[in-house]
């Protein structure tokens, strides 16, 4: 006889489902895109704030780094807020013990 019972198998399956849900939410594409846009947005915004007069003259007086950096920050924050407001819902499979729903 085996020491491995059906309840142990169910417990193991439920633990794997929890780990799978955690991994799915960790690697949600909105988190990756939002994080990258925020990081690059900060870098480009700092470059825009510290732009020299020669760089501004080269761009016809428009501080393109500042505006692009602020746009990237806004887009990155949009993705992160979207992730926060609408988190990923991992579907939970029905257990085999339950009968068919009518």
KOLGU-4560 file (N, C-alpha, C; in nm, 3 decimals, padded with zeros to 5 digits):
<recs>
<n_xx: 00.084 n_yy: -00.118 n_zz: 00.000 ca_xx: 00.000 ca_yy: 00.000 ca_zz: 00.000 c_xx: 00.088 c_yy: 00.124 c_zz: 00.000 mol: A seq: 1 type: UNK>
<n_xx: 00.033 n_yy: 00.224 n_zz: -00.051 ca_xx: 00.107 ca_yy: 00.349 ca_zz: -00.064 c_xx: 00.067 c_yy: 00.445 c_zz: 00.049 mol: A seq: 2 type: UNK>
<n_xx: 00.167 n_yy: 00.520 n_zz: 00.097 ca_xx: 00.140 ca_yy: 00.621 ca_zz: 00.200 c_xx: 00.082 c_yy: 00.748 c_zz: 00.139 mol: A seq: 3 type: UNK>
<n_xx: 00.080 n_yy: 00.755 n_zz: 00.009 ca_xx: 00.036 ca_yy: 00.874 ca_zz: -00.064 c_xx: -00.115 c_yy: 00.865 c_zz: -00.086 mol: A seq: 4 type: UNK>
<n_xx: -00.191 n_yy: 00.943 n_zz: -00.011 ca_xx: -00.337 ca_yy: 00.935 ca_zz: -00.021 c_xx: -00.391 c_yy: 01.037 c_zz: -00.120 mol: A seq: 5 type: UNK>
<n_xx: -00.519 n_yy: 01.025 n_zz: -00.146 ca_xx: -00.584 ca_yy: 01.116 ca_zz: -00.241 c_xx: -00.586 c_yy: 01.259 c_zz: -00.187 mol: A seq: 6 type: UNK>
<n_xx: -00.599 n_yy: 01.275 n_zz: -00.056 ca_xx: -00.599 ca_yy: 01.410 ca_zz: 00.002 c_xx: -00.461 c_yy: 01.476 c_zz: -00.013 mol: A seq: 7 type: UNK>
<n_xx: -00.354 n_yy: 01.396 n_zz: -00.005 ca_xx: -00.220 ca_yy: 01.451 ca_zz: -00.028 c_xx: -00.205 c_yy: 01.499 c_zz: -00.172 mol: A seq: 8 type: UNK>
<n_xx: -00.261 n_yy: 01.424 n_zz: -00.264 ca_xx: -00.254 ca_yy: 01.462 ca_zz: -00.405 c_xx: -00.333 c_yy: 01.590 c_zz: -00.428 mol: A seq: 9 type: UNK>
<n_xx: -00.450 n_yy: 01.602 n_zz: -00.367 ca_xx: -00.530 ca_yy: 01.723 ca_zz: -00.383 c_xx: -00.459 c_yy: 01.844 c_zz: -00.322 mol: A seq: 10 type: UNK>
<n_xx: -00.395 n_yy: 01.823 n_zz: -00.208 ca_xx: -00.321 ca_yy: 01.932 ca_zz: -00.143 c_xx: -00.205 c_yy: 01.977 c_zz: -00.230 mol: A seq: 11 type: UNK>
<n_xx: -00.136 n_yy: 01.882 n_zz: -00.290 ca_xx: -00.023 ca_yy: 01.914 ca_zz: -00.378 c_xx: -00.070 c_yy: 01.989 c_zz: -00.503 mol: A seq: 12 type: UNK>
<n_xx: -00.182 n_yy: 01.948 n_zz: -00.558 ca_xx: -00.237 ca_yy: 02.016 ca_zz: -00.676 c_xx: -00.276 c_yy: 02.159 c_zz: -00.641 mol: A seq: 13 type: UNK>
<n_xx: -00.339 n_yy: 02.178 n_zz: -00.526 ca_xx: -00.380 ca_yy: 02.314 ca_zz: -00.488 c_xx: -00.258 c_yy: 02.404 c_zz: -00.463 mol: A seq: 14 type: UNK>
<n_xx: -00.151 n_yy: 02.349 n_zz: -00.407 ca_xx: -00.029 ca_yy: 02.427 ca_zz: -00.387 c_xx: 00.034 c_yy: 02.466 c_zz: -00.521 mol: A seq: 15 type: UNK>
<n_xx: 00.033 n_yy: 02.374 n_zz: -00.617 ca_xx: 00.087 ca_yy: 02.405 ca_zz: -00.750 c_xx: 00.002 c_yy: 02.510 c_zz: -00.821 mol: A seq: 16 type: UNK>
<n_xx: -00.130 n_yy: 02.504 n_zz: -00.803 ca_xx: -00.217 ca_yy: 02.606 ca_zz: -00.863 c_xx: -00.188 c_yy: 02.744 c_zz: -00.804 mol: A seq: 17 type: UNK>
<n_xx: -00.163 n_yy: 02.752 n_zz: -00.674 ca_xx: -00.130 ca_yy: 02.880 ca_zz: -00.610 c_xx: 00.003 c_yy: 02.934 c_zz: -00.664 mol: A seq: 18 type: UNK>
<n_xx: 00.102 n_yy: 02.846 n_zz: -00.678 ca_xx: 00.231 ca_yy: 02.889 ca_zz: -00.732 c_xx: 00.217 c_yy: 02.935 c_zz: -00.876 mol: A seq: 19 type: UNK>
<n_xx: 00.134 n_yy: 02.868 n_zz: -00.952 ca_xx: 00.111 ca_yy: 02.905 ca_zz: -01.092 c_xx: 00.045 c_yy: 03.042 c_zz: -01.102 mol: A seq: 20 type: UNK>
<n_xx: -00.051 n_yy: 03.068 n_zz: -01.015 ca_xx: -00.119 ca_yy: 03.198 ca_zz: -01.015 c_xx: -00.022 c_yy: 03.309 c_zz: -00.976 mol: A seq: 21 type: UNK>
<n_xx: 00.067 n_yy: 03.282 n_zz: -00.881 ca_xx: 00.167 ca_yy: 03.381 ca_zz: -00.840 c_xx: 00.263 c_yy: 03.410 c_zz: -00.954 mol: A seq: 22 type: UNK>
<n_xx: 00.308 n_yy: 03.307 n_zz: -01.022 ca_xx: 00.400 ca_yy: 03.327 ca_zz: -01.134 c_xx: 00.332 c_yy: 03.400 c_zz: -01.249 mol: A seq: 23 type: UNK>
<n_xx: 00.205 n_yy: 03.371 n_zz: -01.274 ca_xx: 00.133 ca_yy: 03.439 ca_zz: -01.381 c_xx: 00.118 c_yy: 03.587 c_zz: -01.352 mol: A seq: 24 type: UNK>
<n_xx: 00.087 n_yy: 03.623 n_zz: -01.228 ca_xx: 00.072 ca_yy: 03.764 ca_zz: -01.196 c_xx: 00.207 c_yy: 03.835 c_zz: -01.192 mol: A seq: 25 type: UNK>
<n_xx: 00.312 n_yy: 03.764 n_zz: -01.155 ca_xx: 00.445 ca_yy: 03.825 ca_zz: -01.151 c_xx: 00.493 c_yy: 03.861 c_zz: -01.291 mol: A seq: 26 type: UNK>
<n_xx: 00.465 n_yy: 03.777 n_zz: -01.388 ca_xx: 00.512 ca_yy: 03.800 ca_zz: -01.524 c_xx: 00.402 c_yy: 03.856 c_zz: -01.615 mol: A seq: 27 type: UNK>
<n_xx: 00.307 n_yy: 03.928 n_zz: -01.557 ca_xx: 00.204 ca_yy: 03.994 ca_zz: -01.635 c_xx: 00.271 c_yy: 04.099 c_zz: -01.724 mol: A seq: 28 type: UNK>
<n_xx: 00.238 n_yy: 04.101 n_zz: -01.851 ca_xx: 00.306 ca_yy: 04.187 ca_zz: -01.948 c_xx: 00.287 c_yy: 04.334 c_zz: -01.914 mol: A seq: 29 type: UNK>
<n_xx: 00.175 n_yy: 04.369 n_zz: -01.849 ca_xx: 00.153 ca_yy: 04.508 ca_zz: -01.810 c_xx: 00.257 c_yy: 04.554 c_zz: -01.708 mol: A seq: 30 type: UNK>
<n_xx: 00.298 n_yy: 04.466 n_zz: -01.619 ca_xx: 00.399 ca_yy: 04.500 ca_zz: -01.519 c_xx: 00.534 c_yy: 04.524 c_zz: -01.586 mol: A seq: 31 type: UNK>
<n_xx: 00.569 n_yy: 04.441 n_zz: -01.682 ca_xx: 00.697 ca_yy: 04.453 ca_zz: -01.750 c_xx: 00.701 c_yy: 04.580 c_zz: -01.835 mol: A seq: 32 type: UNK>
<n_xx: 00.596 n_yy: 04.601 n_zz: -01.917 ca_xx: 00.593 ca_yy: 04.720 ca_zz: -02.002 c_xx: 00.587 c_yy: 04.847 c_zz: -01.918 mol: A seq: 33 type: UNK>
<n_xx: 00.502 n_yy: 04.849 n_zz: -01.819 ca_xx: 00.490 ca_yy: 04.967 ca_zz: -01.732 c_xx: 00.620 c_yy: 04.999 c_zz: -01.661 mol: A seq: 34 type: UNK>
<n_xx: 00.684 n_yy: 04.897 n_zz: -01.608 ca_xx: 00.812 ca_yy: 04.918 ca_zz: -01.538 c_xx: 00.920 c_yy: 04.972 c_zz: -01.629 mol: A seq: 35 type: UNK>
<n_xx: 00.930 n_yy: 04.916 n_zz: -01.748 ca_xx: 01.032 ca_yy: 04.963 ca_zz: -01.843 c_xx: 01.006 c_yy: 05.107 c_zz: -01.887 mol: A seq: 36 type: UNK>
<n_xx: 00.881 n_yy: 05.140 n_zz: -01.915 ca_xx: 00.849 ca_yy: 05.277 ca_zz: -01.956 c_xx: 00.876 c_yy: 05.376 c_zz: -01.844 mol: A seq: 37 type: UNK>
<n_xx: 00.848 n_yy: 05.339 n_zz: -01.720 ca_xx: 00.875 ca_yy: 05.429 ca_zz: -01.608 c_xx: 01.025 c_yy: 05.450 c_zz: -01.593 mol: A seq: 38 type: UNK>
<n_xx: 01.103 n_yy: 05.343 n_zz: -01.599 ca_xx: 01.249 ca_yy: 05.356 ca_zz: -01.583 c_xx: 01.308 c_yy: 05.442 c_zz: -01.695 mol: A seq: 39 type: UNK>
<n_xx: 01.273 n_yy: 05.410 n_zz: -01.820 ca_xx: 01.327 ca_yy: 05.487 ca_zz: -01.933 c_xx: 01.271 c_yy: 05.629 c_zz: -01.933 mol: A seq: 40 type: UNK>
<n_xx: 01.148 n_yy: 05.646 n_zz: -01.889 ca_xx: 01.090 ca_yy: 05.780 ca_zz: -01.881 c_xx: 01.163 c_yy: 05.868 c_zz: -01.783 mol: A seq: 41 type: UNK>
<n_xx: 01.202 n_yy: 05.811 n_zz: -01.669 ca_xx: 01.280 ca_yy: 05.887 ca_zz: -01.571 c_xx: 01.414 c_yy: 05.928 c_zz: -01.630 mol: A seq: 42 type: UNK>
<n_xx: 01.480 n_yy: 05.836 n_zz: -01.698 ca_xx: 01.612 ca_yy: 05.864 ca_zz: -01.758 c_xx: 01.601 c_yy: 05.974 c_zz: -01.863 mol: A seq: 43 type: UNK>
<n_xx: 01.503 n_yy: 05.964 n_zz: -01.952 ca_xx: 01.488 ca_yy: 06.062 ca_zz: -02.059 c_xx: 01.442 c_yy: 06.197 c_zz: -02.004 mol: A seq: 44 type: UNK>
<n_xx: 01.357 n_yy: 06.196 n_zz: -01.901 ca_xx: 01.314 ca_yy: 06.322 ca_zz: -01.839 c_xx: 01.432 c_yy: 06.392 c_zz: -01.774 mol: A seq: 45 type: UNK>
<n_xx: 01.518 n_yy: 06.319 n_zz: -01.707 ca_xx: 01.638 ca_yy: 06.381 ca_zz: -01.647 c_xx: 01.727 c_yy: 06.438 c_zz: -01.757 mol: A seq: 46 type: UNK>
<n_xx: 01.739 n_yy: 06.366 n_zz: -01.869 ca_xx: 01.817 ca_yy: 06.418 ca_zz: -01.981 c_xx: 01.754 c_yy: 06.546 c_zz: -02.035 mol: A seq: 47 type: UNK>
<n_xx: 01.622 n_yy: 06.554 n_zz: -02.034 ca_xx: 01.554 ca_yy: 06.674 ca_zz: -02.082 c_xx: 01.568 c_yy: 06.791 c_zz: -01.987 mol: A seq: 48 type: UNK>
<n_xx: 01.567 n_yy: 06.763 n_zz: -01.858 ca_xx: 01.583 ca_yy: 06.871 ca_zz: -01.759 c_xx: 01.723 c_yy: 06.929 c_zz: -01.766 mol: A seq: 49 type: UNK>
<n_xx: 01.821 n_yy: 06.846 n_zz: -01.789 ca_xx: 01.961 ca_yy: 06.891 ca_zz: -01.791 c_xx: 02.011 c_yy: 06.924 c_zz: -01.932 mol: A seq: 50 type: UNK>
<n_xx: 01.918 n_yy: 06.945 n_zz: -02.026 ca_xx: 01.958 ca_yy: 06.973 ca_zz: -02.165 c_xx: 02.029 c_yy: 07.108 c_zz: -02.174 mol: A seq: 51 type: UNK>
<n_xx: 02.128 n_yy: 07.114 n_zz: -02.259 ca_xx: 02.203 ca_yy: 07.238 ca_zz: -02.278 c_xx: 02.131 c_yy: 07.328 c_zz: -02.379 mol: A seq: 52 type: UNK>
<n_xx: 02.173 n_yy: 07.454 n_zz: -02.385 ca_xx: 02.115 ca_yy: 07.547 ca_zz: -02.480 c_xx: 02.144 c_yy: 07.504 c_zz: -02.624 mol: A seq: 53 type: UNK>
<n_xx: 02.261 n_yy: 07.444 n_zz: -02.646 ca_xx: 02.297 ca_yy: 07.397 ca_zz: -02.780 c_xx: 02.204 c_yy: 07.285 c_zz: -02.825 mol: A seq: 54 type: UNK>
<n_xx: 02.169 n_yy: 07.195 n_zz: -02.733 ca_xx: 02.078 ca_yy: 07.086 ca_zz: -02.767 c_xx: 01.938 c_yy: 07.139 c_zz: -02.796 mol: A seq: 55 type: UNK>
<n_xx: 01.895 n_yy: 07.240 n_zz: -02.720 ca_xx: 01.764 ca_yy: 07.300 ca_zz: -02.745 c_xx: 01.761 c_yy: 07.373 c_zz: -02.879 mol: A seq: 56 type: UNK>
<n_xx: 01.870 n_yy: 07.440 n_zz: -02.912 ca_xx: 01.877 ca_yy: 07.512 ca_zz: -03.040 c_xx: 01.876 c_yy: 07.413 c_zz: -03.156 mol: A seq: 57 type: UNK>
<n_xx: 01.937 n_yy: 07.299 n_zz: -03.136 ca_xx: 01.941 ca_yy: 07.196 ca_zz: -03.240 c_xx: 01.801 c_yy: 07.143 c_zz: -03.271 mol: A seq: 58 type: UNK>
<n_xx: 01.711 n_yy: 07.145 n_zz: -03.172 ca_xx: 01.575 ca_yy: 07.094 ca_zz: -03.187 c_xx: 01.475 c_yy: 07.208 c_zz: -03.205 mol: A seq: 59 type: UNK>
<n_xx: 01.519 n_yy: 07.321 n_zz: -03.255 ca_xx: 01.433 ca_yy: 07.438 ca_zz: -03.278 c_xx: 01.364 c_yy: 07.487 c_zz: -03.151 mol: A seq: 60 type: UNK>
<n_xx: 01.432 n_yy: 07.478 n_zz: -03.040 ca_xx: 01.381 ca_yy: 07.530 ca_zz: -02.914 c_xx: 01.285 c_yy: 07.438 c_zz: -02.841 mol: A seq: 61 type: UNK>
<n_xx: 01.259 n_yy: 07.321 n_zz: -02.895 ca_xx: 01.169 ca_yy: 07.225 ca_zz: -02.830 c_xx: 01.253 c_yy: 07.127 c_zz: -02.749 mol: A seq: 62 type: UNK>
<n_xx: 01.219 n_yy: 07.115 n_zz: -02.623 ca_xx: 01.292 ca_yy: 07.021 ca_zz: -02.536 c_xx: 01.232 c_yy: 06.882 c_zz: -02.555 mol: A seq: 63 type: UNK>
<n_xx: 01.271 n_yy: 06.818 n_zz: -02.663 ca_xx: 01.211 ca_yy: 06.690 ca_zz: -02.703 c_xx: 01.235 c_yy: 06.580 c_zz: -02.600 mol: A seq: 64 type: UNK>
<n_xx: 01.350 n_yy: 06.581 n_zz: -02.534 ca_xx: 01.377 ca_yy: 06.479 ca_zz: -02.432 c_xx: 01.282 c_yy: 06.494 c_zz: -02.313 mol: A seq: 65 type: UNK>
<n_xx: 01.256 n_yy: 06.617 n_zz: -02.275 ca_xx: 01.166 ca_yy: 06.639 ca_zz: -02.162 c_xx: 01.025 c_yy: 06.592 c_zz: -02.195 mol: A seq: 66 type: UNK>
<n_xx: 00.973 n_yy: 06.629 n_zz: -02.311 ca_xx: 00.837 ca_yy: 06.590 ca_zz: -02.349 c_xx: 00.825 c_yy: 06.440 c_zz: -02.374 mol: A seq: 67 type: UNK>
<n_xx: 00.925 n_yy: 06.382 n_zz: -02.436 ca_xx: 00.922 ca_yy: 06.238 ca_zz: -02.458 c_xx: 00.931 c_yy: 06.162 c_zz: -02.326 mol: A seq: 68 type: UNK>
<n_xx: 01.017 n_yy: 06.208 n_zz: -02.236 ca_xx: 01.029 ca_yy: 06.144 ca_zz: -02.105 c_xx: 00.901 c_yy: 06.152 c_zz: -02.025 mol: A seq: 69 type: UNK>
<n_xx: 00.835 n_yy: 06.267 n_zz: -02.029 ca_xx: 00.709 ca_yy: 06.281 ca_zz: -01.957 c_xx: 00.601 c_yy: 06.192 c_zz: -02.018 mol: A seq: 70 type: UNK>
<n_xx: 00.602 n_yy: 06.181 n_zz: -02.151 ca_xx: 00.506 ca_yy: 06.091 ca_zz: -02.217 c_xx: 00.532 c_yy: 05.945 c_zz: -02.180 mol: A seq: 71 type: UNK>
<n_xx: 00.658 n_yy: 05.907 n_zz: -02.174 ca_xx: 00.692 ca_yy: 05.769 ca_zz: -02.136 c_xx: 00.653 c_yy: 05.742 c_zz: -01.991 mol: A seq: 72 type: UNK>
<n_xx: 00.674 n_yy: 05.840 n_zz: -01.904 ca_xx: 00.633 ca_yy: 05.825 ca_zz: -01.764 c_xx: 00.481 c_yy: 05.807 c_zz: -01.755 mol: A seq: 73 type: UNK>
<n_xx: 00.408 n_yy: 05.889 n_zz: -01.829 ca_xx: 00.261 ca_yy: 05.880 ca_zz: -01.825 c_xx: 00.215 c_yy: 05.743 c_zz: -01.875 mol: A seq: 74 type: UNK>
<n_xx: 00.273 n_yy: 05.694 n_zz: -01.984 ca_xx: 00.233 ca_yy: 05.563 ca_zz: -02.037 c_xx: 00.268 c_yy: 05.451 c_zz: -01.939 mol: A seq: 75 type: UNK>
<n_xx: 00.388 n_yy: 05.457 n_zz: -01.881 ca_xx: 00.428 ca_yy: 05.355 ca_zz: -01.784 c_xx: 00.338 c_yy: 05.354 c_zz: -01.662 mol: A seq: 76 type: UNK>
<n_xx: 00.305 n_yy: 05.473 n_zz: -01.612 ca_xx: 00.215 ca_yy: 05.480 ca_zz: -01.496 c_xx: 00.074 c_yy: 05.432 c_zz: -01.532 mol: A seq: 77 type: UNK>
<n_xx: 00.031 n_yy: 05.458 n_zz: -01.655 ca_xx: -00.098 ca_yy: 05.407 ca_zz: -01.701 c_xx: -00.102 c_yy: 05.254 c_zz: -01.693 mol: A seq: 78 type: UNK>
<n_xx: 00.004 n_yy: 05.188 n_zz: -01.742 ca_xx: 00.008 ca_yy: 05.042 ca_zz: -01.739 c_xx: 00.009 c_yy: 04.991 c_zz: -01.595 mol: A seq: 79 type: UNK>
<n_xx: 00.084 n_yy: 05.056 n_zz: -01.507 ca_xx: 00.091 ca_yy: 05.010 ca_zz: -01.368 c_xx: -00.040 c_yy: 05.032 c_zz: -01.294 mol: A seq: 80 type: UNK>
<n_xx: -00.108 n_yy: 05.145 n_zz: -01.321 ca_xx: -00.238 ca_yy: 05.169 ca_zz: -01.258 c_xx: -00.341 c_yy: 05.070 c_zz: -01.311 mol: A seq: 81 type: UNK>
<n_xx: -00.334 n_yy: 05.042 n_zz: -01.441 ca_xx: -00.424 ca_yy: 04.942 ca_zz: -01.501 c_xx: -00.404 c_yy: 04.807 c_zz: -01.434 mol: A seq: 82 type: UNK>
<n_xx: -00.280 n_yy: 04.770 n_zz: -01.411 ca_xx: -00.249 ca_yy: 04.644 ca_zz: -01.344 c_xx: -00.305 c_yy: 04.643 c_zz: -01.202 mol: A seq: 83 type: UNK>
<n_xx: -00.295 n_yy: 04.756 n_zz: -01.134 ca_xx: -00.341 ca_yy: 04.766 ca_zz: -00.996 c_xx: -00.494 c_yy: 04.760 c_zz: -00.989 mol: A seq: 84 type: UNK>
<n_xx: -00.561 n_yy: 04.829 n_zz: -01.084 ca_xx: -00.707 ca_yy: 04.833 ca_zz: -01.082 c_xx: -00.770 c_yy: 04.704 c_zz: -01.133 mol: A seq: 85 type: UNK>
<n_xx: -00.708 n_yy: 04.639 n_zz: -01.230 ca_xx: -00.762 ca_yy: 04.516 ca_zz: -01.290 c_xx: -00.658 c_yy: 04.405 c_zz: -01.283 mol: A seq: 86 type: UNK>
<n_xx: -00.634 n_yy: 04.347 n_zz: -01.165 ca_xx: -00.533 ca_yy: 04.241 ca_zz: -01.154 c_xx: -00.573 c_yy: 04.118 c_zz: -01.235 mol: A seq: 87 type: UNK>
<n_xx: -00.473 n_yy: 04.039 n_zz: -01.267 ca_xx: -00.493 ca_yy: 03.919 ca_zz: -01.346 c_xx: -00.571 c_yy: 03.817 c_zz: -01.264 mol: A seq: 88 type: UNK>
<n_xx: -00.678 n_yy: 03.766 n_zz: -01.321 ca_xx: -00.758 ca_yy: 03.664 ca_zz: -01.253 c_xx: -00.729 c_yy: 03.530 c_zz: -01.320 mol: A seq: 89 type: UNK>
<n_xx: -00.664 n_yy: 03.443 n_zz: -01.246 ca_xx: -00.631 ca_yy: 03.311 ca_zz: -01.298 c_xx: -00.750 c_yy: 03.220 c_zz: -01.277 mol: A seq: 90 type: UNK>
<n_xx: -00.802 n_yy: 03.157 n_zz: -01.383 ca_xx: -00.919 ca_yy: 03.070 ca_zz: -01.367 c_xx: -00.884 c_yy: 02.946 c_zz: -01.284 mol: A seq: 91 type: UNK>
<n_xx: -00.973 n_yy: 02.912 n_zz: -01.194 ca_xx: -00.954 ca_yy: 02.795 ca_zz: -01.109 c_xx: -01.035 c_yy: 02.681 c_zz: -01.168 mol: A seq: 92 type: UNK>
<n_xx: -00.969 n_yy: 02.569 n_zz: -01.199 ca_xx: -01.044 ca_yy: 02.457 ca_zz: -01.256 c_xx: -01.137 c_yy: 02.395 c_zz: -01.153 mol: A seq: 93 type: UNK>
<n_xx: -01.250 n_yy: 02.345 n_zz: -01.200 ca_xx: -01.346 ca_yy: 02.280 ca_zz: -01.111 c_xx: -01.285 c_yy: 02.148 c_zz: -01.063 mol: A seq: 94 type: UNK>
<n_xx: -01.311 n_yy: 02.114 n_zz: -00.940 ca_xx: -01.256 ca_yy: 01.989 ca_zz: -00.888 c_xx: -01.334 c_yy: 01.871 c_zz: -00.946 mol: A seq: 95 type: UNK>
<n_xx: -01.271 n_yy: 01.756 n_zz: -00.944 ca_xx: -01.331 ca_yy: 01.637 ca_zz: -01.002 c_xx: -01.440 c_yy: 01.580 c_zz: -00.912 mol: A seq: 96 type: UNK>
<n_xx: -01.441 n_yy: 01.618 n_zz: -00.784 ca_xx: -01.540 ca_yy: 01.565 ca_zz: -00.691 c_xx: -01.680 c_yy: 01.617 c_zz: -00.721 mol: A seq: 97 type: UNK>
<n_xx: -01.687 n_yy: 01.738 n_zz: -00.774 ca_xx: -01.817 ca_yy: 01.799 ca_zz: -00.800 c_xx: -01.879 c_yy: 01.737 c_zz: -00.925 mol: A seq: 98 type: UNK>
<n_xx: -02.007 n_yy: 01.722 n_zz: -00.920 ca_xx: -02.078 ca_yy: 01.668 ca_zz: -01.035 c_xx: -02.098 c_yy: 01.775 c_zz: -01.141 mol: A seq: 99 type: UNK>
<n_xx: -02.149 n_yy: 01.737 n_zz: -01.255 ca_xx: -02.171 ca_yy: 01.837 ca_zz: -01.360 c_xx: -02.281 c_yy: 01.934 c_zz: -01.318 mol: A seq: 100 type: UNK>
<n_xx: -02.258 n_yy: 02.061 n_zz: -01.346 ca_xx: -02.356 ca_yy: 02.163 ca_zz: -01.310 c_xx: -02.464 c_yy: 02.167 c_zz: -01.416 mol: A seq: 101 type: UNK>
<n_xx: -02.587 n_yy: 02.176 n_zz: -01.371 ca_xx: -02.699 ca_yy: 02.176 ca_zz: -01.465 c_xx: -02.769 c_yy: 02.307 c_zz: -01.463 mol: A seq: 102 type: UNK>
</recs>
